[in-house]
Amino acid sequence: MKAFYSDTFVLPLPDHHRFPMAKYRLLRDRLVDEGILAANDLHVPEAIASEDLRLVHDAAYVDAVAAGTLSAEAQRRIGFPWSPMMVERSRRSVGATLAAAREALHGARRLQPSVSANLAGGTHHAFRDRGEGYCVFNDVAVAAAVLLRDGAIARAVVVDCDVHQGNGTAAIFRDEQAVFTFSLHGANNFPFRKEVSDLDVAFADGVGDDEYLAAVREHLPRILDRGRADIVFYLAGADPYEGDRLGRLKLTIDGLRARDRLVFDACRDRDVPAVVVMSGGYATDVEAIVTIHANTIREAVAHAHARTPASAHPASAHSAPSHL
C-alpha cells in the first residue's frame, strides 16, 4: 500500500502552539519501525497546482495565501502564522491526497489493492474563500474536484469521522450532486455554526464506542448502497478519542480502530477504492495520537490484503452522476 507524506515541510510555529505538528513525523517513523509500511511504500507528493486549487477555492484567496497578503484576521482564523513553509506544506498536503486518490483508482483498475493514504490531510474546515481551524486549503475537496474534472470518477463519498464537523467540505459541495458528504461529529463542538452536509450525525458530549460504532454501522452501508461511488475519501480523525483535549467524546483507542475497520470493510464489500487521510488529533499524549493514526494505517493495509481481486470492480466514470 502506498502512502504519501509531507512532514518534511515543517511549519514554523510559536512555542507552546497547541497544534501537534510533530505527530506527522512520529507517525511515519512508527509505521516503518513497526513494519506496517516499508520505507519504499512512502512517497513525497508533488505540490498541488494553483489551477487545481482554484477548482474549489476563490482565486483571490489562493493568490493571497501564495503571496503572503492574508490579513491578520484571516491568519487568526486559520490558526497558523503565514510563512513560505506554510504555503509549501499546505500545497504538498493537498497534493498528497490527490496522489493517494489516483493511486487507489489505479489499483482498482488493475484489480490490485485499492486503498492509499495521505499521512496528513483532512483539512475540512477550509472554505472556498477562507481557511479556519488549522486548515488552509481543503485537500479532499480539491482532490475530488480534480478527479471529477478529469473524468476519473463520476461520484465520490466523503466519510468524515473527525470529531469536528466538516463544515468547509459541506459548504463547498452543497450544490454538487456528484459528491455525497457524510459527517459524524460532536454536536456541541467546533464549528459552533454548523453547515449542512448531505448527512450529519451529531453526538452529545461523552458518547463512547457503542453508540458511535452503531451509527457507522447504520448509515455507511446505506449510503454506499444507494449509489455506486467510484471512490471514498475517509477522514480518520483521532480526536473522538477519550483523551483528546478538543474532542468531548469518549471513544477508546480500540473503538477507533474498530471504526476504521468498519469503514474499510464497507468499502471492500462494495469494491470501492478508498483514500484515507489523518485529520485531527489533539491529545496531550502525542504518542496516543500516533497510535490511533498508526492503527488506521494497519487497518488500511489489512483491507488492501483482504481485497478479493476476482470480484474487484474498476472505478467507472461512465455512470451518470446522481445524488447518493
C-alpha positions in Angstrom: 0.0 0.0 0.0 1.3 3.4 -0.9 1.2 6.4 1.4 2.2 10.0 0.8 3.8 12.3 3.4 4.6 16.0 3.7 6.1 16.1 7.3 9.5 17.2 5.9 7.8 20.6 5.1 7.5 21.9 8.6 5.5 25.0 9.6 7.5 27.3 11.9 5.1 27.7 14.9 5.4 29.7 18.0 6.5 27.9 21.2 3.6 26.3 23.0 1.4 26.3 20.0 -1.3 23.7 20.6 -1.2 22.1 17.1 0.8 18.8 17.5 2.9 19.2 14.3 5.4 16.5 15.5 2.7 13.8 15.2 3.2 13.5 11.4 6.9 12.7 11.6 6.4 10.4 14.5 3.6 8.6 12.6 5.8 8.0 9.6 8.6 6.7 11.9 6.2 4.4 13.7 4.8 2.9 10.5 8.3 2.0 9.3 9.7 0.9 12.7 6.8 -1.5 13.3 6.8 -2.8 9.7 3.3 -1.6 9.0 4.7 0.0 5.8 8.1 -0.3 4.2 10.2 2.8 3.5 9.7 2.3 -0.2 5.9 2.5 0.3 6.3 6.1 1.4 6.4 8.9 -1.1 6.7 12.7 -1.1 3.9 14.2 -3.2 4.1 16.9 -5.7 2.7 20.3 -4.6 -0.8 20.8 -5.9 -1.1 23.2 -8.9 -2.7 26.6 -8.4 -5.2 25.9 -11.1 -6.3 22.8 -9.3 -6.8 24.7 -6.0 -9.0 27.2 -7.9 -11.4 24.5 -8.7 -12.8 24.8 -5.2 -11.1 27.9 -3.8 -11.6 31.5 -4.9 -8.7 32.8 -7.0 -8.3 35.8 -4.7 -7.9 33.6 -1.7 -5.4 31.2 -3.4 -3.4 34.3 -4.5 -3.4 35.8 -1.1 -2.1 32.6 0.5 0.6 32.3 -2.1 1.7 36.0 -1.9 1.5 36.3 1.9 -1.1 39.0 1.8 -3.6 37.3 4.1 -4.9 39.7 6.7 -4.1 39.3 10.4 -7.7 38.2 10.9 -7.5 35.6 8.1 -4.3 34.2 9.7 -6.0 34.1 13.1 -8.9 32.1 11.7 -6.6 29.6 10.2 -4.6 29.3 13.4 -1.2 29.4 11.7 1.0 32.5 11.1 1.8 32.9 7.4 5.2 31.8 6.2 6.5 30.4 2.9 6.7 27.0 4.5 3.0 27.2 5.5 2.2 27.7 1.8 4.5 24.9 0.7 3.3 22.4 3.3 -0.3 23.2 2.5 0.2 22.6 -1.2 2.1 19.4 -0.6 -0.6 18.1 1.7 -3.3 18.7 -0.9 -1.0 17.1 -3.5 -0.7 14.1 -1.2 -4.4 13.5 -1.1 -4.7 13.8 -4.8 -1.8 11.4 -5.3 -3.3 8.9 -2.9 -6.7 9.1 -4.7 -5.1 8.5 -8.1 -3.1 5.6 -6.6 -6.3 4.0 -5.2 -8.1 4.3 -8.5 -5.1 2.9 -10.4 -5.1 -0.1 -8.1 -8.8 -0.7 -8.6 -8.4 -0.7 -12.4 -5.6 -3.2 -12.2 -7.5 -5.4 -9.7 -4.9 -4.6 -7.1 -5.1 -3.1 -3.6 -7.3 -0.1 -3.9 -6.6 1.9 -0.8 -4.0 4.6 -0.3 -3.2 7.2 2.3 -2.1 10.7 3.0 -0.3 10.7 6.3 -1.7 14.2 6.9 -4.6 15.9 5.3 -8.3 16.1 6.3 -8.3 19.9 6.2 -12.1 20.1 6.1 -12.6 23.5 7.7 -11.2 25.3 4.6 -14.0 27.1 2.7 -13.9 28.5 -0.9 -12.8 31.9 0.3 -11.0 31.3 3.6 -9.3 28.9 5.9 -10.0 28.2 9.5 -9.4 25.6 12.3 -5.8 24.8 11.2 -7.0 24.3 7.6 -5.6 26.4 4.7 -6.8 24.5 1.6 -9.4 21.7 1.6 -7.4 18.7 0.4 -10.3 16.3 0.0 -12.5 18.8 -1.9 -9.7 19.7 -4.2 -8.8 16.1 -4.9 -12.5 15.2 -5.6 -12.9 18.2 -7.9 -9.8 17.3 -9.9 -10.9 13.7 -10.4 -14.4 14.9 -11.5 -12.9 17.4 -13.9 -10.6 14.8 -15.4 -13.4 12.2 -15.8 -11.6 9.8 -13.5 -14.7 9.5 -11.3 -18.4 10.3 -11.6 -19.3 10.0 -7.9 -17.5 10.4 -4.6 -18.4 9.9 -1.0 -16.7 11.8 1.8 -16.9 9.9 5.2 -15.8 12.5 7.8 -15.0 10.9 11.2 -13.2 13.9 12.6 -14.9 15.0 15.9 -15.5 18.4 14.3 -18.0 18.8 11.5 -16.5 19.1 8.0 -18.1 22.5 7.5 -15.9 23.6 4.7 -16.4 20.4 2.7 -20.2 20.6 3.3 -20.3 24.2 2.0 -18.1 23.6 -1.0 -20.2 20.6 -2.2 -23.6 21.9 -1.1 -24.8 22.1 -4.7 -22.6 19.3 -6.2 -24.7 16.3 -6.9 -21.6 14.1 -7.6 -20.2 14.3 -4.1 -22.0 13.0 -1.0 -20.8 14.4 2.3 -21.3 12.4 5.5 -20.1 13.8 8.8 -20.1 12.2 12.2 -19.2 14.8 14.8 -19.7 16.3 18.3 -22.9 18.4 18.5 -21.5 20.9 20.9 -18.1 21.2 19.4 -16.4 23.5 16.9 -17.6 24.7 14.5 -20.3 26.2 16.6 -22.2 27.3 13.5 -22.6 24.1 11.5 -23.1 23.8 7.8 -25.4 21.2 6.3 -23.8 18.0 5.0 -25.8 15.5 2.9 -25.9 13.5 6.1 -24.9 14.8 9.6 -24.8 12.6 12.6 -24.2 14.7 15.7 -23.2 13.2 19.1 -23.8 14.5 22.5 -20.8 15.1 24.8 -19.5 11.9 26.3 -20.7 9.4 23.7 -18.5 6.3 23.6 -17.7 3.4 21.4 -21.0 1.6 21.3 -23.2 4.5 20.2 -20.6 5.8 17.8 -19.9 2.5 16.1 -23.7 1.8 15.9 -24.1 5.0 13.9 -21.3 4.0 11.5 -22.9 0.5 11.0 -26.4 2.0 10.5 -25.5 4.8 8.0 -22.4 4.0 6.0 -23.6 0.8 4.2 -26.9 2.5 3.3 -25.0 5.5 1.8 -22.7 3.3 -0.2 -25.6 1.1 -1.4 -27.8 4.0 -2.5 -25.5 4.8 -5.4 -22.3 3.4 -6.9 -19.5 5.5 -5.6 -16.3 5.5 -7.6 -14.2 6.5 -4.5 -14.5 7.1 -0.8 -12.5 9.8 1.0 -12.2 8.7 4.6 -11.2 11.4 7.2 -10.0 9.2 10.1 -9.8 11.7 12.9 -8.0 10.8 16.1 -9.9 13.4 18.0 -13.1 11.4 19.1 -10.6 9.8 21.5 -11.4 10.0 25.2 -8.1 11.6 25.9 -8.4 14.4 23.3 -8.2 17.9 24.6 -10.7 19.2 22.0 -12.9 16.2 21.4 -15.6 15.9 24.1 -16.4 12.3 23.0 -15.2 9.1 24.8 -14.0 6.7 22.2 -11.3 4.3 23.2 -8.2 3.5 21.1 -9.8 0.1 20.4 -13.1 1.7 19.5 -11.4 4.0 17.0 -9.6 1.0 15.4 -13.0 -0.8 15.2 -14.4 2.4 13.4 -11.6 2.2 10.9 -12.3 -1.5 10.3 -16.0 -0.8 9.7 -15.2 1.9 7.1 -12.7 -0.2 5.2 -14.9 -3.3 5.4 -17.8 -1.4 3.9 -15.6 -0.2 1.1 -14.1 -3.7 0.4 -17.5 -5.4 0.4 -18.6 -3.0 -2.4 -15.2 -2.9 -4.2 -15.0 0.9 -3.8 -11.5 2.4 -3.7 -10.7 4.3 -0.5 -8.4 7.2 0.3 -7.6 7.7 4.0 -6.4 11.0 5.5 -5.5 11.5 9.1 -7.5 14.6 10.0 -7.5 15.9 13.7 -6.0 14.7 16.9 -5.1 16.9 19.9 -4.4 14.6 22.9 -1.8 15.8 25.4 -0.1 12.4 24.9 1.2 12.7 21.3 2.0 9.0 21.4 -1.6 8.2 21.8 -2.4 10.2 18.7 0.3 8.4 16.8 -1.0 5.0 17.9 -4.5 5.9 16.7 -3.3 7.0 13.3 -0.9 4.0 13.0 -3.8 1.7 13.8 -5.8 3.4 10.9 -3.0 2.5 8.5 -2.8 -1.0 10.0 -6.4 -1.5 9.1 -5.9 0.1 5.7 -3.1 -2.4 5.0 -5.3 -5.3 6.2 -8.0 -4.0 3.9 -5.7 -4.0 0.9 -4.5 -7.5 1.6 -8.1 -8.8 2.2 -9.4 -7.4 -1.1 -10.6 -10.2 -3.4 -9.3 -9.3 -6.9 -11.7 -11.6 -8.7 -14.7 -9.5 -7.5 -13.0 -6.2 -7.9 -14.8 -3.7 -9.9 -12.8 -1.0 -11.7 -13.9 2.5 -10.8 -16.1 3.8 -13.5 -16.7 7.3 -14.6 -19.3 6.2 -17.1 -22.4 6.1 -14.9 -24.4 9.3 -14.8 -23.8 11.3 -11.7 -26.7 11.4 -9.3 -27.1 12.4 -5.6 -26.3 9.4 -3.5 
